[in-house]
Amino acid sequence: MTFVSQGPRPNYQSSISPLTYKPRKYEEKEAKHETWVGNAHLDLTEINALDFEQPRALFQKVMSDTDRAHLVYNFASHMKAIKSPAVRDRQLAVLAAVDQSLSDRVAQALGAPTGVAPIPVAPASESWRLRPAIGLAVKHS
């Protein structure tokens, strides 16, 4: 949630409109503090397979058939307001990454083509690329 309006700019990392960061020079004292205390990072990782593990387990193993039908209805009733086929298909691709049958059932309820391919995601091993102090650099004069 954003409290300061930045117009149409998203308040999240978007693959359509990537965020850019202004480089900052750190004093050595600041860099040591951030490295020791915060392990501050200036960027987010990309979507990877681990992001869909829990939603998939919820949909496939926890939900009953009735729960799944309600979820499909809820997605479809809200997605009917989407005017752009590209936006609709992108959301269906996200759902397909969770479970292909979820995406197909929502598409069928929308009257859209089924079989939308899941969005490409990085392998789960990519989530381990986070390392302490990856974003900090001290420039010595």
N, CA and C atoms as an extended XYZ file, in Angstrom:
423
Properties=species:S:1:pos:R:3:atomname:S:1:resname:S:1:resid:I:1 pbc="F F F"
N         0.846       -1.170        0.000 N   MET     1
C         0.000        0.000        0.000 CA  MET     1
C         0.894        1.236        0.000 C   MET     1
N         0.551        2.183       -0.807 N   THR     2
C         1.327        3.414       -0.858 CA  THR     2
C         0.511        4.562       -0.281 C   THR     2
N         1.176        5.433        0.446 N   PHE     3
C         0.500        6.582        1.030 CA  PHE     3
C         0.813        7.857        0.258 C   PHE     3
N         1.812        7.803       -0.595 N   VAL     4
C         2.191        8.954       -1.391 CA  VAL     4
C         1.925        8.603       -2.853 C   VAL     4
N         1.025        9.328       -3.474 N   SER     5
C         0.671        9.009       -4.852 CA  SER     5
C         1.808        9.352       -5.797 C   SER     5
N         2.179        8.396       -6.615 N   GLN     6
C         3.176        8.632       -7.651 CA  GLN     6
C         2.532        8.489       -9.017 C   GLN     6
N         1.250        8.826       -9.077 N   GLY     7
C         0.538        8.736      -10.343 CA  GLY     7
C         0.370        7.293      -10.771 C   GLY     7
N         0.580        7.009      -12.060 N   PRO     8
C         0.362        5.655      -12.554 CA  PRO     8
C         1.527        4.699      -12.275 C   PRO     8
N         2.576        5.183      -11.649 N   ARG     9
C         3.741        4.333      -11.388 CA  ARG     9
C         3.381        3.256      -10.362 C   ARG     9
N         3.736        1.990      -10.614 N   PRO    10
C         3.398        0.929       -9.662 CA  PRO    10
C         4.217        1.048       -8.385 C   PRO    10
N         3.639        0.590       -7.279 N   ASN    11
C         4.356        0.619       -6.008 CA  ASN    11
C         4.940       -0.759       -5.702 C   ASN    11
N         5.244       -1.509       -6.755 N   TYR    12
C         5.836       -2.837       -6.640 CA  TYR    12
C         6.785       -3.021       -7.818 C   TYR    12
N         7.623       -4.028       -7.734 N   GLN    13
C         8.558       -4.295       -8.830 CA  GLN    13
C         7.784       -4.866      -10.008 C   GLN    13
N         7.819       -4.196      -11.122 N   SER    14
C         7.048       -4.593      -12.292 CA  SER    14
C         7.975       -5.017      -13.418 C   SER    14
N         7.607       -6.091      -14.104 N   SER    15
C         8.408       -6.508      -15.254 CA  SER    15
C         8.083       -5.655      -16.475 C   SER    15
N         6.955       -4.950      -16.435 N   ILE    16
C         6.559       -4.096      -17.551 CA  ILE    16
C         7.272       -2.751      -17.471 C   ILE    16
N         7.352       -2.213      -16.260 N   SER    17
C         7.998       -0.925      -16.046 CA  SER    17
C         9.013       -1.080      -14.912 C   SER    17
N        10.215       -1.615      -15.206 N   PRO    18
C        11.186       -1.890      -14.148 CA  PRO    18
C        11.580       -0.631      -13.379 C   PRO    18
N        11.813       -0.810      -12.093 N   LEU    19
C        12.260        0.288      -11.252 CA  LEU    19
C        13.747        0.522      -11.486 C   LEU    19
N        14.155        1.764      -11.394 N   THR    20
C        15.574        2.072      -11.493 CA  THR    20
C        15.999        2.697      -10.176 C   THR    20
N        17.223        2.462       -9.807 N   TYR    21
C        17.721        2.949       -8.533 CA  TYR    21
C        18.852        3.928       -8.759 C   TYR    21
N        18.837        4.976       -7.953 N   LYS    22
C        19.901        5.954       -8.004 CA  LYS    22
C        21.041        5.436       -7.125 C   LYS    22
N        22.240        5.273       -7.682 N   PRO    23
C        23.337        4.763       -6.861 CA  PRO    23
C        23.666        5.717       -5.723 C   PRO    23
N        24.072        5.168       -4.616 N   ARG    24
C        24.397        5.976       -3.460 CA  ARG    24
C        25.794        5.606       -2.991 C   ARG    24
N        26.571        6.607       -2.654 N   LYS    25
C        27.891        6.357       -2.093 CA  LYS    25
C        27.728        6.157       -0.590 C   LYS    25
N        28.314        5.090       -0.101 N   TYR    26
C        28.263        4.807        1.328 CA  TYR    26
C        29.605        5.139        1.956 C   TYR    26
N        29.524        5.756        3.109 N   GLU    27
C        30.728        5.929        3.901 CA  GLU    27
C        31.075        4.557        4.469 C   GLU    27
N        32.327        4.335        4.764 N   GLU    28
C        32.745        3.024        5.263 CA  GLU    28
C        31.996        2.653        6.544 C   GLU    28
N        31.770        3.640        7.412 N   LYS    29
C        31.057        3.381        8.668 CA  LYS    29
C        29.624        2.903        8.384 C   LYS    29
N        28.944        3.552        7.443 N   GLU    30
C        27.578        3.142        7.089 CA  GLU    30
C        27.562        1.740        6.504 C   GLU    30
N        28.507        1.480        5.614 N   ALA    31
C        28.554        0.170        4.955 CA  ALA    31
C        28.774       -0.938        5.969 C   ALA    31
N        29.674       -0.710        6.923 N   LYS    32
C        29.906       -1.720        7.960 CA  LYS    32
C        28.642       -1.943        8.781 C   LYS    32
N        27.952       -0.865        9.120 N   HIS    33
C        26.725       -0.989        9.912 CA  HIS    33
C        25.661       -1.768        9.145 C   HIS    33
N        25.418       -1.400        7.899 N   GLU    34
C        24.386       -2.068        7.105 CA  GLU    34
C        24.737       -3.530        6.856 C   GLU    34
N        26.007       -3.791        6.617 N   THR    35
C        26.424       -5.171        6.376 CA  THR    35
C        26.243       -6.003        7.637 C   THR    35
N        26.598       -5.450        8.775 N   TRP    36
C        26.511       -6.205       10.022 CA  TRP    36
C        25.074       -6.306       10.520 C   TRP    36
N        24.339       -5.191       10.528 N   VAL    37
C        23.014       -5.157       11.132 CA  VAL    37
C        21.911       -5.548       10.163 C   VAL    37
N        21.914       -4.952        8.994 N   GLY    38
C        20.739       -5.098        8.150 CA  GLY    38
C        20.869       -5.983        6.940 C   GLY    38
N        22.082       -6.234        6.494 N   ASN    39
C        22.247       -6.946        5.230 CA  ASN    39
C        21.329       -6.352        4.174 C   ASN    39
N        21.364       -5.036        4.036 N   ALA    40
C        20.452       -4.320        3.146 CA  ALA    40
C        20.679       -4.712        1.696 C   ALA    40
N        19.594       -4.865        0.984 N   HIS    41
C        19.640       -5.177       -0.436 CA  HIS    41
C        18.878       -4.093       -1.179 C   HIS    41
N        19.305       -3.781       -2.377 N   LEU    42
C        18.663       -2.738       -3.152 CA  LEU    42
C        17.720       -3.285       -4.213 C   LEU    42
N        17.515       -4.583       -4.259 N   ASP    43
C        16.700       -5.152       -5.319 CA  ASP    43
C        15.970       -6.383       -4.807 C   ASP    43
N        14.949       -6.788       -5.530 N   LEU    44
C        14.198       -7.992       -5.212 CA  LEU    44
C        14.615       -9.099       -6.161 C   LEU    44
N        14.425      -10.343       -5.736 N   THR    45
C        14.706      -11.452       -6.638 CA  THR    45
C        13.560      -11.578       -7.627 C   THR    45
N        13.809      -12.299       -8.692 N   GLU    46
C        12.739      -12.528       -9.656 CA  GLU    46
C        11.835      -13.653       -9.161 C   GLU    46
N        10.684      -13.788       -9.786 N   ILE    47
C         9.752      -14.846       -9.421 CA  ILE    47
C        10.411      -16.188       -9.693 C   ILE    47
N        10.336      -17.090       -8.714 N   ASN    48
C        10.907      -18.419       -8.916 CA  ASN    48
C         9.905      -19.485       -8.498 C   ASN    48
N        10.259      -20.722       -8.725 N   ALA    49
C         9.345      -21.846       -8.500 CA  ALA    49
C         8.842      -21.914       -7.059 C   ALA    49
N         9.634      -21.460       -6.102 N   LEU    50
C         9.209      -21.504       -4.700 CA  LEU    50
C         8.004      -20.602       -4.429 C   LEU    50
N         7.833      -19.565       -5.239 N   ASP    51
C         6.709      -18.652       -5.042 CA  ASP    51
C         5.363      -19.332       -5.271 C   ASP    51
N         5.351      -20.438       -5.995 N   PHE    52
C         4.095      -21.110       -6.324 CA  PHE    52
C         3.897      -22.410       -5.554 C   PHE    52
N         4.870      -22.774       -4.741 N   GLU    53
C         4.807      -24.035       -4.009 CA  GLU    53
C         3.637      -24.077       -3.024 C   GLU    53
N         3.506      -23.063       -2.185 N   GLN    54
C         2.436      -23.062       -1.185 CA  GLN    54
C         1.051      -22.857       -1.798 C   GLN    54
N         0.869      -21.923       -2.742 N   PRO    55
C        -0.458      -21.819       -3.364 CA  PRO    55
C        -0.878      -23.114       -4.056 C   PRO    55
N         0.085      -23.808       -4.675 N   ARG    56
C        -0.226      -25.076       -5.344 CA  ARG    56
C        -0.671      -26.124       -4.326 C   ARG    56
N         0.042      -26.218       -3.210 N   ALA    57
C        -0.334      -27.182       -2.168 CA  ALA    57
C        -1.714      -26.850       -1.603 C   ALA    57
N        -1.990      -25.568       -1.410 N   LEU    58
C        -3.304      -25.160       -0.911 CA  LEU    58
C        -4.395      -25.586       -1.884 C   LEU    58
N        -4.209      -25.299       -3.158 N   PHE    59
C        -5.230      -25.614       -4.159 CA  PHE    59
C        -5.393      -27.117       -4.347 C   PHE    59
N        -4.291      -27.840       -4.417 N   GLN    60
C        -4.360      -29.265       -4.742 CA  GLN    60
C        -4.645      -30.163       -3.543 C   GLN    60
N        -4.135      -29.806       -2.363 N   LYS    61
C        -4.200      -30.731       -1.232 CA  LYS    61
C        -5.111      -30.296       -0.095 C   LYS    61
N        -5.280      -28.995        0.086 N   VAL    62
C        -6.053      -28.515        1.231 CA  VAL    62
C        -7.504      -28.243        0.856 C   VAL    62
N        -7.722      -27.598       -0.273 N   MET    63
C        -9.081      -27.212       -0.669 CA  MET    63
C        -9.919      -28.415       -1.090 C   MET    63
N       -11.196      -28.344       -0.726 N   SER    64
C       -12.153      -29.345       -1.203 CA  SER    64
C       -12.609      -28.944       -2.607 C   SER    64
N       -13.364      -29.819       -3.261 N   ASP    65
C       -13.899      -29.486       -4.588 CA  ASP    65
C       -14.782      -28.246       -4.522 C   ASP    65
N       -15.542      -28.111       -3.438 N   THR    66
C       -16.397      -26.931       -3.251 CA  THR    66
C       -15.547      -25.677       -3.100 C   THR    66
N       -14.482      -25.776       -2.314 N   ASP    67
C       -13.574      -24.634       -2.138 CA  ASP    67
C       -12.963      -24.215       -3.472 C   ASP    67
N       -12.553      -25.189       -4.265 N   ARG    68
C       -11.964      -24.887       -5.579 CA  ARG    68
C       -12.985      -24.206       -6.487 C   ARG    68
N       -14.219      -24.693       -6.453 N   ALA    69
C       -15.274      -24.079       -7.276 CA  ALA    69
C       -15.520      -22.640       -6.848 C   ALA    69
N       -15.503      -22.387       -5.540 N   HIS    70
C       -15.683      -21.019       -5.042 CA  HIS    70
C       -14.519      -20.126       -5.470 C   HIS    70
N       -13.305      -20.659       -5.411 N   LEU    71
C       -12.135      -19.881       -5.818 CA  LEU    71
C       -12.216      -19.517       -7.297 C   LEU    71
N       -12.584      -20.487       -8.124 N   VAL    72
C       -12.736      -20.236       -9.566 CA  VAL    72
C       -13.792      -19.165       -9.794 C   VAL    72
N       -14.916      -19.276       -9.101 N   TYR    73
C       -15.988      -18.285       -9.237 CA  TYR    73
C       -15.489      -16.896       -8.834 C   TYR    73
N       -14.771      -16.814       -7.714 N   ASN    74
C       -14.267      -15.517       -7.239 CA  ASN    74
C       -13.293      -14.898       -8.241 C   ASN    74
N       -12.348      -15.696       -8.733 N   PHE    75
C       -11.419      -15.170       -9.743 CA  PHE    75
C       -12.181      -14.697      -10.979 C   PHE    75
N       -13.052      -15.547      -11.491 N   ALA    76
C       -13.760      -15.235      -12.741 CA  ALA    76
C       -14.650      -14.013      -12.594 C   ALA    76
N       -15.356      -13.906      -11.468 N   SER    77
C       -16.268      -12.770      -11.308 CA  SER    77
C       -15.511      -11.446      -11.257 C   SER    77
N       -14.310      -11.444      -10.709 N   HIS    78
C       -13.517      -10.208      -10.671 CA  HIS    78
C       -12.762       -9.980      -11.979 C   HIS    78
N       -12.314      -11.050      -12.613 N   MET    79
C       -11.542      -10.902      -13.848 CA  MET    79
C       -12.411      -10.544      -15.046 C   MET    79
N       -13.723      -10.659      -14.922 N   LYS    80
C       -14.607      -10.257      -16.025 CA  LYS    80
C       -14.482       -8.766      -16.319 C   LYS    80
N       -14.026       -7.999      -15.335 N   ALA    81
C       -13.861       -6.554      -15.518 CA  ALA    81
C       -12.601       -6.208      -16.315 C   ALA    81
N       -11.722       -7.171      -16.531 N   ILE    82
C       -10.487       -6.909      -17.283 CA  ILE    82
C       -10.832       -6.707      -18.753 C   ILE    82
N       -10.449       -5.555      -19.281 N   LYS    83
C       -10.775       -5.222      -20.668 CA  LYS    83
C        -9.711       -5.708      -21.654 C   LYS    83
N        -8.483       -5.763      -21.227 N   SER    84
C        -7.377       -6.129      -22.113 CA  SER    84
C        -7.163       -7.646      -22.118 C   SER    84
N        -7.248       -8.278      -23.295 N   PRO    85
C        -6.966       -9.716      -23.370 CA  PRO    85
C        -5.543      -10.059      -22.911 C   PRO    85
N        -4.586       -9.160      -23.148 N   ALA    86
C        -3.201       -9.422      -22.734 CA  ALA    86
C        -3.092       -9.482      -21.215 C   ALA    86
N        -3.779       -8.569      -20.531 N   VAL    87
C        -3.758       -8.563      -19.066 CA  VAL    87
C        -4.457       -9.812      -18.537 C   VAL    87
N        -5.603      -10.142      -19.135 N   ARG    88
C        -6.342      -11.345      -18.729 CA  ARG    88
C        -5.472      -12.591      -18.899 C   ARG    88
N        -4.819      -12.703      -20.056 N   ASP    89
C        -3.991      -13.881      -20.322 CA  ASP    89
C        -2.779      -13.949      -19.399 C   ASP    89
N        -2.243      -12.786      -19.040 N   ARG    90
C        -1.106      -12.789      -18.118 CA  ARG    90
C        -1.535      -13.290      -16.746 C   ARG    90
N        -2.713      -12.879      -16.291 N   GLN    91
C        -3.203      -13.372      -15.003 CA  GLN    91
C        -3.497      -14.869      -15.080 C   GLN    91
N        -4.047      -15.320      -16.198 N   LEU    92
C        -4.291      -16.759      -16.374 CA  LEU    92
C        -2.968      -17.529      -16.370 C   LEU    92
N        -1.913      -16.922      -16.901 N   ALA    93
C        -0.592      -17.559      -16.892 CA  ALA    93
C        -0.054      -17.691      -15.469 C   ALA    93
N        -0.327      -16.692      -14.630 N   VAL    94
C         0.072      -16.775      -13.218 CA  VAL    94
C        -0.688      -17.913      -12.543 C   VAL    94
N        -1.995      -17.995      -12.800 N   LEU    95
C        -2.797      -19.075      -12.222 CA  LEU    95
C        -2.329      -20.436      -12.734 C   LEU    95
N        -1.911      -20.505      -13.993 N   ALA    96
C        -1.411      -21.765      -14.558 CA  ALA    96
C        -0.125      -22.203      -13.872 C   ALA    96
N         0.669      -21.247      -13.398 N   ALA    97
C         1.885      -21.604      -12.664 CA  ALA    97
C         1.541      -22.246      -11.320 C   ALA    97
N         0.373      -21.901      -10.784 N   VAL    98
C        -0.105      -22.542       -9.556 CA  VAL    98
C        -0.630      -23.929       -9.898 C   VAL    98
N        -1.581      -23.994      -10.836 N   ASP    99
C        -2.167      -25.265      -11.270 CA  ASP    99
C        -2.858      -25.028      -12.606 C   ASP    99
N        -2.542      -25.849      -13.592 N   GLN   100
C        -3.110      -25.651      -14.930 CA  GLN   100
C        -4.626      -25.764      -14.921 C   GLN   100
N        -5.172      -26.663      -14.106 N   SER   101
C        -6.632      -26.816      -14.083 CA  SER   101
C        -7.311      -25.570      -13.513 C   SER   101
N        -6.657      -24.896      -12.573 N   LEU   102
C        -7.206      -23.647      -12.032 CA  LEU   102
C        -7.302      -22.611      -13.144 C   LEU   102
N        -6.225      -22.447      -13.893 N   SER   103
C        -6.216      -21.489      -14.998 CA  SER   103
C        -7.271      -21.834      -16.039 C   SER   103
N        -7.359      -23.110      -16.393 N   ASP   104
C        -8.323      -23.535      -17.417 CA  ASP   104
C        -9.763      -23.337      -16.961 C   ASP   104
N       -10.034      -23.623      -15.707 N   ARG   105
C       -11.404      -23.455      -15.195 CA  ARG   105
C       -11.802      -21.981      -15.148 C   ARG   105
N       -10.865      -21.115      -14.752 N   VAL   106
C       -11.148      -19.675      -14.731 CA  VAL   106
C       -11.336      -19.173      -16.163 C   VAL   106
N       -10.474      -19.604      -17.079 N   ALA   107
C       -10.595      -19.197      -18.484 CA  ALA   107
C       -11.939      -19.633      -19.055 C   ALA   107
N       -12.348      -20.850      -18.747 N   GLN   108
C       -13.635      -21.359      -19.232 CA  GLN   108
C       -14.784      -20.514      -18.684 C   GLN   108
N       -14.708      -20.134      -17.408 N   ALA   109
C       -15.749      -19.292      -16.810 CA  ALA   109
C       -15.779      -17.904      -17.443 C   ALA   109
N       -14.628      -17.448      -17.932 N   LEU   110
C       -14.545      -16.135      -18.583 CA  LEU   110
C       -14.908      -16.204      -20.062 C   LEU   110
N       -14.999      -17.406      -20.599 N   GLY   111
C       -15.226      -17.557      -22.036 CA  GLY   111
C       -13.970      -17.282      -22.833 C   GLY   111
N       -12.816      -17.443      -22.195 N   ALA   112
C       -11.521      -17.207      -22.840 CA  ALA   112
C       -10.914      -18.549      -23.240 C   ALA   112
N        -9.941      -18.528      -24.144 N   PRO   113
C        -9.283      -19.782      -24.526 CA  PRO   113
C        -8.585      -20.435      -23.327 C   PRO   113
N        -8.691      -21.748      -23.237 N   THR   114
C        -8.009      -22.479      -22.167 CA  THR   114
C        -6.621      -22.888      -22.643 C   THR   114
N        -5.841      -23.444      -21.750 N   GLY   115
C        -4.506      -23.926      -22.113 CA  GLY   115
C        -3.443      -22.857      -22.145 C   GLY   115
N        -3.674      -21.733      -21.455 N   VAL   116
C        -2.656      -20.679      -21.385 CA  VAL   116
C        -1.438      -21.258      -20.664 C   VAL   116
N        -0.268      -21.079      -21.236 N   ALA   117
C         0.968      -21.608      -20.646 CA  ALA   117
C         1.320      -20.849      -19.369 C   ALA   117
N         1.884      -21.540      -18.390 N   PRO   118
C         2.309      -20.855      -17.163 CA  PRO   118
C         3.381      -19.802      -17.454 C   PRO   118
N         3.418      -18.765      -16.624 N   ILE   119
C         4.470      -17.763      -16.793 CA  ILE   119
C         5.822      -18.429      -16.561 C   ILE   119
N         6.836      -18.001      -17.283 N   PRO   120
C         8.158      -18.584      -17.042 CA  PRO   120
C         8.691      -18.111      -15.692 C   PRO   120
N         9.185      -19.037      -14.922 N   VAL   121
C         9.744      -18.700      -13.613 CA  VAL   121
C        11.152      -19.269      -13.510 C   VAL   121
N        11.946      -18.627      -12.702 N   ALA   122
C        13.307      -19.109      -12.463 CA  ALA   122
C        13.236      -20.386      -11.625 C   ALA   122
N        14.235      -21.232      -11.725 N   PRO   123
C        14.235      -22.434      -10.886 CA  PRO   123
C        14.355      -22.058       -9.411 C   PRO   123
N        13.933      -22.966       -8.554 N   ALA   124
C        13.966      -22.706       -7.108 CA  ALA   124
C        15.369      -22.377       -6.626 C   ALA   124
N        16.374      -22.918       -7.280 N   SER   125
C        17.758      -22.658       -6.863 CA  SER   125
C        18.119      -21.178       -6.959 C   SER   125
N        17.402      -20.419       -7.789 N   GLU   126
C        17.670      -18.984       -7.922 CA  GLU   126
C        17.348      -18.216       -6.644 C   GLU   126
N        16.489      -18.764       -5.798 N   SER   127
C        16.140      -18.045       -4.572 CA  SER   127
C        17.323      -17.973       -3.620 C   SER   127
N        18.306      -18.826       -3.816 N   TRP   128
C        19.468      -18.832       -2.932 CA  TRP   128
C        20.526      -17.831       -3.369 C   TRP   128
N        20.242      -17.046       -4.393 N   ARG   129
C        21.258      -16.104       -4.844 CA  ARG   129
C        21.366      -14.890       -3.935 C   ARG   129
N        20.456      -14.773       -2.951 N   LEU   130
C        20.573      -13.678       -1.997 CA  LEU   130
C        21.769      -13.929       -1.092 C   LEU   130
N        22.635      -12.959       -1.009 N   ARG   131
C        23.795      -13.076       -0.147 CA  ARG   131
C        23.909      -11.794        0.667 C   ARG   131
N        24.475      -11.856        1.847 N   PRO   132
C        24.607      -10.656        2.667 CA  PRO   132
C        25.357       -9.552        1.930 C   PRO   132
N        24.866       -8.354        2.076 N   ALA   133
C        25.527       -7.145        1.580 CA  ALA   133
C        25.719       -7.136        0.077 C   ALA   133
N        24.839       -7.782       -0.658 N   ILE   134
C        24.983       -7.828       -2.114 CA  ILE   134
C        24.799       -6.440       -2.737 C   ILE   134
N        24.032       -5.572       -2.065 N   GLY   135
C        23.741       -4.283       -2.659 CA  GLY   135
C        24.652       -3.158       -2.210 C   GLY   135
N        25.509       -3.399       -1.242 N   LEU   136
C        26.351       -2.331       -0.721 CA  LEU   136
C        27.728       -2.336       -1.373 C   LEU   136
N        28.179       -1.170       -1.658 N   ALA   137
C        29.537       -1.029       -2.182 CA  ALA   137
C        30.124        0.251       -1.612 C   ALA   137
N        31.310        0.166       -1.105 N   VAL   138
C        31.983        1.343       -0.559 CA  VAL   138
C        32.982        1.822       -1.600 C   VAL   138
N        32.871        3.084       -1.955 N   LYS   139
C        33.799        3.670       -2.922 CA  LYS   139
C        34.846        4.462       -2.141 C   LYS   139
N        36.078        4.047       -2.274 N   HIS   140
C        37.163        4.771       -1.612 CA  HIS   140
C        37.737        5.791       -2.580 C   HIS   140
N        37.985        6.991       -2.065 N   SER   141
C        38.531        8.049       -2.921 CA  SER   141
C        40.020        7.930       -3.044 C   SER   141
